[in-house]
Amino acid sequence: MPRFGAIISGTGSYVPEKRLTNQDLEKLVETSNDWIVQRTGIRERRIAASEQATSDLAIEAARRAIESARIKPDDIDLIIAATLTPDMSTPSTACILQSALGIKRHIGAFDINAACSGFVYSLSTASQFIVNGIYKHVLVVGAETLSRIVDYTDRGTCILFGDGAGAVILSACDDPERGLQAFELGADGAGGPLLNVPAGGSRMAITPEVLARHDHCLKMSGREVYKFAVTQMTHSLQQAMQACSLTSEHVRLVVPHQVNQRIIDSATGKMGFPAEKVYINIDRYGNTSGASVPIALDEAMRSGRCGAGDWIIMVAFGAGLTWASATVRL
Ligand SMILES: CC(C)(COP(=O)(O)OP(=O)(O)OC[C@H]1O[C@@H](n2cnc3c(N)ncnc32)[C@H](O)[C@@H]1OP(=O)(O)O)[C@@H](O)C(=O)NCCC(=O)NCCS
């Protein structure tokens, strides 16, 4: 039995001002607004300004989460940042955040890369420190500037992705029946080549030839990823419900990774969730990878779609291939 509950005591999110609409994309690649809306549900996405790096988006989301939790930056005991687009390969985005938030205590800070599942992986990791009584408040952030690795000549990928950041404060409470009750983390590394950024790591250096082939950008086998996503998101949602003996009637809201409207509809529909029990903002932001679940959660909490006492399930799928779910009693 855990000694403490790990509750979501605050949430925040931030998206950059600049909008990239389907009509804008029609000017860049051979596509149409109708095709994009029908196949994905996306109408527009946000794009970071040239001077904004991932940590700049993350800090805004983090400040809002800290404010909503009514704590001070120095009350935070640990920072975990989920991102696949860090400012640089080192230092971590979490370390940059620690300094930018003006935290004077030398608390731990590290990044997790589980692509679009990264936030749920990070939340589950954070909860271990809380339920075991080690820390009281953990800042968990998901932030991405995917526009920096998207190939805007590839219509199979550029229509999907956007930039943004979301954050939560996970805090200890005396009631172990509140907060994060179950999670599932999964990966199938054999599926890695289906969705990857081939160059820029230790495997493939960036050369003029690599740049010409756009191998420093995100590559994806859309159809294969689609099938895998439906299967794994359904499976993970099912695990999340079974772990706490919940049916769709008990759950107030599913907060899915905003991967594709059709994938979300298919997975949640199979598990018996009507549309009003599924939070959707993909039309406004597209797929923001690690930022997608915490942005959706922040909007859902602030708009009253879920609140204290409600069961919610977060579920995600992404490169790796990875998947994850978290069942939470708010
Ligand atoms: C990318 C995705 C939207 C494509 O939709 P789809 O229904 O699978 O489409 P297909 O890849 O089967 O392509 C169908 C046709 O549309 C074309 N097409 C692809 N992208 C297009 C675009 N942006 N605009 C217009 N036509 C497009 C294809 O070339 C293909 O044409 P063809 O039949 O003449 O060969 C979809 O596969 C998807 O969302 N996959 C999951 C991707 C994802 O979410 N990744 C992130 C995981 S975290």
Ligand as a Chemical Component Dictionary entry (heavy atoms), coordinates in Angstrom:
data_LIG
# 
_chem_comp.id                   LIG 
_chem_comp.type                 NON-POLYMER 
_chem_comp.pdbx_formal_charge   0 
_chem_comp.three_letter_code    LIG 
# 
loop_
_chem_comp_atom.comp_id 
_chem_comp_atom.atom_id 
_chem_comp_atom.alt_atom_id 
_chem_comp_atom.type_symbol 
_chem_comp_atom.charge 
_chem_comp_atom.model_Cartn_x 
_chem_comp_atom.model_Cartn_y 
_chem_comp_atom.model_Cartn_z 
_chem_comp_atom.pdbx_ordinal 
LIG C1  C1  C 0 -0.425 10.286 -41.836 1  
LIG C2  C2  C 0 -1.880 9.912  -41.949 2  
LIG C3  C3  C 0 -2.762 11.092 -41.580 3  
LIG C4  C4  C 0 -2.183 9.532  -43.385 4  
LIG O1  O1  O 0 -3.543 9.161  -43.491 5  
LIG P1  P1  P 0 -3.940 7.793  -44.194 6  
LIG O2  O2  O 0 -5.401 7.742  -44.219 7  
LIG O3  O3  O 0 -3.208 6.680  -43.511 8  
LIG O4  O4  O 0 -3.373 8.039  -45.642 9  
LIG P2  P2  P 0 -2.382 7.131  -46.468 10 
LIG O5  O5  O 0 -0.978 7.253  -45.936 11 
LIG O6  O6  O 0 -2.985 5.761  -46.568 12 
LIG O7  O7  O 0 -2.457 7.868  -47.851 13 
LIG C5  C5  C 0 -3.648 7.906  -48.617 14 
LIG C6  C6  C 0 -3.375 8.777  -49.838 15 
LIG O8  O8  O 0 -3.304 10.157 -49.434 16 
LIG C7  C7  C 0 -2.068 10.716 -49.874 17 
LIG N1  N1  N 0 -1.619 11.695 -48.902 18 
LIG C8  C8  C 0 -0.752 11.538 -47.868 19 
LIG N2  N2  N 0 -0.617 12.693 -47.207 20 
LIG C9  C9  C 0 -1.418 13.588 -47.805 21 
LIG C10 C10 C 0 -1.702 14.945 -47.572 22 
LIG N3  N3  N 0 -1.156 15.639 -46.563 23 
LIG N4  N4  N 0 -2.603 15.555 -48.377 24 
LIG C11 C11 C 0 -3.179 14.910 -49.393 25 
LIG N5  N5  N 0 -2.930 13.620 -49.684 26 
LIG C12 C12 C 0 -2.064 12.966 -48.883 27 
LIG C13 C13 C 0 -1.120 9.541  -49.990 28 
LIG O9  O9  O 0 -0.071 9.833  -50.872 29 
LIG C14 C14 C 0 -2.038 8.462  -50.500 30 
LIG O10 O10 O 0 -2.223 8.624  -51.894 31 
LIG P3  P3  P 0 -2.298 7.337  -52.854 32 
LIG O11 O11 O 0 -3.502 6.565  -52.359 33 
LIG O12 O12 O 0 -2.455 7.956  -54.189 34 
LIG O13 O13 O 0 -1.019 6.598  -52.631 35 
LIG C15 C15 C 0 -2.224 8.694  -41.051 36 
LIG O14 O14 O 0 -1.608 7.536  -41.567 37 
LIG C16 C16 C 0 -1.815 8.879  -39.642 38 
LIG O15 O15 O 0 -2.294 9.745  -38.945 39 
LIG N6  N6  N 0 -0.932 7.999  -39.149 40 
LIG C17 C17 C 0 -0.482 8.046  -37.775 41 
LIG C18 C18 C 0 0.596  9.069  -37.705 42 
LIG C19 C19 C 0 0.819  9.589  -36.341 43 
LIG O16 O16 O 0 -0.101 9.934  -35.658 44 
LIG N7  N7  N 0 2.085  9.666  -35.931 45 
LIG C20 C20 C 0 2.467  10.179 -34.709 46 
LIG C21 C21 C 0 2.347  9.139  -33.667 47 
LIG S1  S1  S 0 2.618  9.823  -32.093 48 
# 
loop_
_chem_comp_bond.comp_id 
_chem_comp_bond.atom_id_1 
_chem_comp_bond.atom_id_2 
_chem_comp_bond.value_order 
_chem_comp_bond.pdbx_ordinal 
LIG C1  C2  SING 1  
LIG C2  C3  SING 2  
LIG C2  C4  SING 3  
LIG C2  C15 SING 4  
LIG C4  O1  SING 5  
LIG O1  P1  SING 6  
LIG P1  O2  DOUB 7  
LIG P1  O3  SING 8  
LIG P1  O4  SING 9  
LIG O4  P2  SING 10 
LIG P2  O5  DOUB 11 
LIG P2  O6  SING 12 
LIG P2  O7  SING 13 
LIG O7  C5  SING 14 
LIG C5  C6  SING 15 
LIG C6  O8  SING 16 
LIG C6  C14 SING 17 
LIG O8  C7  SING 18 
LIG C7  N1  SING 19 
LIG C7  C13 SING 20 
LIG N1  C8  SING 21 
LIG N1  C12 SING 22 
LIG C8  N2  DOUB 23 
LIG N2  C9  SING 24 
LIG C9  C10 SING 25 
LIG C9  C12 DOUB 26 
LIG C10 N3  SING 27 
LIG C10 N4  DOUB 28 
LIG N4  C11 SING 29 
LIG C11 N5  DOUB 30 
LIG N5  C12 SING 31 
LIG C13 O9  SING 32 
LIG C13 C14 SING 33 
LIG C14 O10 SING 34 
LIG O10 P3  SING 35 
LIG P3  O11 DOUB 36 
LIG P3  O12 SING 37 
LIG P3  O13 SING 38 
LIG C15 O14 SING 39 
LIG C15 C16 SING 40 
LIG C16 O15 DOUB 41 
LIG C16 N6  SING 42 
LIG N6  C17 SING 43 
LIG C17 C18 SING 44 
LIG C18 C19 SING 45 
LIG C19 O16 DOUB 46 
LIG C19 N7  SING 47 
LIG N7  C20 SING 48 
LIG C20 C21 SING 49 
LIG C21 S1  SING 50 
# 
